[in-house]
């Protein structure tokens, strides 16, 4: 997988992009959806949820590259 570019880049004088990585932004959106679901399995499985969110983010990154 390529390095994740920033989701909300800002550019400095060196023309270097900084900001939250798109992969992290996608994972955060997935987690938001998981916890917004009233049928979510529970809130004591944070690590498992994070693993699933990043797996989905990776799939989104792969689809984005196509």
N, C-alpha and C positions, 0 to 999 in steps of 0.2 A: 504494500500500500504506500502511496505517496505520502509525504509529510502533509499533515492537515493545515491548510491555509487558515488565516484568521477569519472569523465570522463577521466581525465588525472592525475592519482594519483602520488604523490611523497611520499616517506616514510622517516620518521625521525627515530632517534635512538630508539624511543619507538615503532617502527613498526606501527605507526598510519598513515592512509592515509589522505592526504589533497588534495584539488583541486576542480575544478568546478564540481558541481553535474551533473550526467548524465541527469537528468530531465531538468535542465537548459540548457544543451548543446542541447538536443532534441528541446526544445522550441525555442532556438536561430536559429536552422536550419530551423524550420517551418517558423519563421518570415522572414528569409532570402528568402525562397521560395515564401512567400506571396508578399514581396516587389519586387522581381525579376520579378513577373508576370506583364506584361504591362496592363493587364485587371483588376488589383486589384482595388477595389472600391474607393480608395483614401487614402491619408495619414493623414487625420484628425481624424481617428478612432483608434488611438494607443491603448487605453485601451481595446477596443473590440478585436482588433487583438491580444493583449497579452493574453486575456482570452482564445481565440480560440487556440492560440499557446500552452498554457499550457494544455488545454483539449486534444489536439493532443499528446503532450508529455506524458500525463498520459496514453493515449491509447497505446502509444509505450512502456511505462514501463510495462503495463499489458501484452502486447503481448510478451515482453521480458521474463517475468516470466513463460510463458507457455512452 
